[in-house]
Amino acid sequence: MAVAFPRFLCTEGSAAPTPTPTPPSSVALTQDELKRVAAYKAVEFVESGMVLGLGTGSTAKYAVDQIGELIQQGKLHNIVGIPTSKKTHDQAISLGIPLSDLDTHPVLDLAIDGADEVDPCLNLVKGRGGSLLREKMVEGACRRFVVIVDESKMVKWLGGSGLAMPVEIVPFCWKFTAERLQGLFGEYGCVAKLRTFGENCEPFVTDNANYIVDLYFEKEIGDLKWASDSILRLAGVVEHGMFLT
Ligand SMILES: O=C[C@H](O)[C@H](O)[C@H](O)COP(=O)(O)O
């Protein structure tokens, strides 16, 4: 996995393209501009003929736009995109990016996506936009995974931003599953909340017709492998948003 962000940190230095010039430090970029700069940097890894995982979210959107632009300019050829959400599917179609799926292309050359949190070991939290399951399937099938984040996403420990750790669950008896999730992490001050939207607090429904329970932690979990295995062992859980290295 490589991480590219506006200061162009890249964990795979030898494979990284030549850095594009950074703006002078006196120029303050907005968070959206930082996302765009990071996304464009990640697209430098894309080569003609690649099968590409297309991420989801406000950062990945810039990368997908740029890939579409380079195809339209004739600078990239024979690209096949595999989208990680319905939203990215629609965006890619509107840009004329040829699409396929994992059934036809079970191995991808490269995937580019954003993240909600990155810890010092490059473990990630993803899915605050609701797309974690397809992201994990697509990005788990790629040879290289470039994660684009601005510095606000760098945390000391997963959950350390105080924001959600998403878990996709089946709608059937969701309260039961949410309570079991919260119970798993009682000693870490975990609170589990069903993700909702709108004035009537309707459950948020994923692209896979599931719900999302967001876990909030007061204390560092520590053993992420144990946390991952414990969550996945619960019947009713489909997938969680931790991407562990
Ligand atoms: O479900 C959403 C995805 O995991 C996103 O990649 C993640 O939430 C980061 O999104 P953004 O770039 O909008 O912060």
The ligand as an SDF file (V2000), in Angstrom:
LIG
                    3D

 14 13  0  0  0  0  0  0  0  0999 V2000
  -17.2480    5.2030    2.5000 O   0  0  0  0  0  0  0  0  0  0  0  0
  -16.4760    6.0350    2.1100 C   0  0  0  0  0  0  0  0  0  0  0  0
  -15.0500    5.7790    1.8070 C   0  0  0  0  0  0  0  0  0  0  0  0
  -14.4600    4.8460    2.6470 O   0  0  0  0  0  0  0  0  0  0  0  0
  -14.2170    7.0360    1.6930 C   0  0  0  0  0  0  0  0  0  0  0  0
  -13.0600    6.6770    0.9910 O   0  0  0  0  0  0  0  0  0  0  0  0
  -13.8080    7.6440    2.9970 C   0  0  0  0  0  0  0  0  0  0  0  0
  -14.9570    7.8760    3.7830 O   0  0  0  0  0  0  0  0  0  0  0  0
  -13.0500    8.9700    2.8020 C   0  0  0  0  0  0  0  0  0  0  0  0
  -13.8930    9.8890    2.1990 O   0  0  0  0  0  0  0  0  0  0  0  0
  -13.4850   11.3920    1.9530 P   0  0  0  0  0  0  0  0  0  0  0  0
  -12.4060   11.3940    0.9230 O   0  0  0  0  0  0  0  0  0  0  0  0
  -14.7460   12.0470    1.4690 O   0  0  0  0  0  0  0  0  0  0  0  0
  -13.0330   11.9620    3.2490 O   0  0  0  0  0  0  0  0  0  0  0  0
  1  2  2  0
  2  3  1  0
  3  4  1  0
  3  5  1  0
  5  6  1  0
  5  7  1  0
  7  8  1  0
  7  9  1  0
  9 10  1  0
 10 11  1  0
 11 12  2  0
 11 13  1  0
 11 14  1  0
M  END
$$$$
